[in-house]
């Protein structure tokens, strides 16, 4: 992930495809893309989502984005230790921002060929409160009836 130990990505992606061509290969997971594998995978935080360049006949995945945070007292790993990319105090603001992100940024990119998105993240983990579910798995942070 993001270059953590990324070594000979193109060569390894080729080896994986040669040994098992039934699975998609993301050789770079949002980092140093060498044009290999089945995906052009990017991570986008802090700026508007857009289609990447250098696709080379590969599927496009925004394999990390979002990171909207909402800390809910009594449902965190450690009080006063919370990380997220964009923080919201009120549920209504969190909900509105998440829905806007999906409708205004993700949906238009699907029309341009976006194949996959991976929201950061499904659940809170330790000091990261950017999940859609709290660390103790007791509170859904969004009203999924929207």
Protein Blocks (a to p, Z undefined) as FASTA:
>chain_A
ZZiopahklmmmmmmmmmomkbccdfkgopacehiajbdcdddehiacdddehklopacd
dfbghjiacddehiafbghiacdfbdcfbfklmmmmmmmmmmmmmmmmmmnopabdcddd
fbdchjbccbfbdfkopacfbdckZZ
